Amino acid sequence: MTAAPSDSVTPRRPILAGQTVVVIGASSGIGLETARQVRADGGRLVLVGRNPERLQRAADALHPLSTAAFDATDTDRLQQFFQGLPGPVDHVMVTAGSPSYRPLSGMDLEDARREFGQRLALTLGVALYSRDKVRAGGTLLFMGGTGGRRPGVGMSITSALTAALPALTANLALELAPIRVNLIAAGFVDTPLSASLLGDQLDARREELRSTLPIRRVVGPADVAALAVHLMCNDALTGGTYDIDGGQQLLSH
């Protein structure tokens, strides 16, 4: 005799239960949405953001273990932050920073040097200062982009970083093993940062993407956050660059 099937379903254990995730750039956009998804999946949070007011609003909603308000490009403060963590963490995600679009005709060399150097220094600084705080098999997860793969006026700095970050990620994955290191390369994502960059052109850009992207919709922060959580949980993945652009790179223009 076979037993009658049960109508009950065993609840899924939250995939990040018991794990601690540091999100640098957690007060808005992709960082905030990733923090939300981490919390929903049972993870504990340490939130870092530059703007104290926005960071406090995020903390009020997500109830992290702790918060820290500082500019992550300040390498001394970044080092102090990791040294001050009370115990080991499982994952660190970095979304801080914004793309730089500067045509050569209007470029200030010192500004360009600072923007390029700060982005690389932030990536290296997180790797350097967190390596004794992240557990074996945990993750460092960085954000890059896909837009700079296509040359264009004003894209020099962004294109250089687009090429440099995957190579840096792969090397860090070897040097920091068994800590895993991965890079998310996003196309256009509908965030407050995108809104600030595009201004009154934002709605037109959204409509263009809805009509031309193979997925027929605009990529949002929740899409990127879902990929981030997957990269945290899949311990077979390291040293890779993972594109998320809705097929934007497949278009001819």
Buried (B, 14 or more C-beta within 10 A) or exposed (E): EEEEEEEEEEEEEBBBEEBBBBBBBBBBBBBBBBBBBBBEBEBBBBBBBBEEEBBBBBBEEBEBBBBBBBBBBBBEEBBEBBEEBEEEBBBBBBBBBEBBBBEEEEBEEEEBEBBBEBBBBBBEBBBBBBBEBBBEEBBBBBBBBBBBBEEEEBBBBBBBBBEBBBEBBBEBBEEBEEBBBBBBBBBBBBBEBBBEBBEEEBEEBBEEBEEBBEEEEBBBBBBBBBBBBEBBBEEEBBBBBBBBBBBBEEEEE
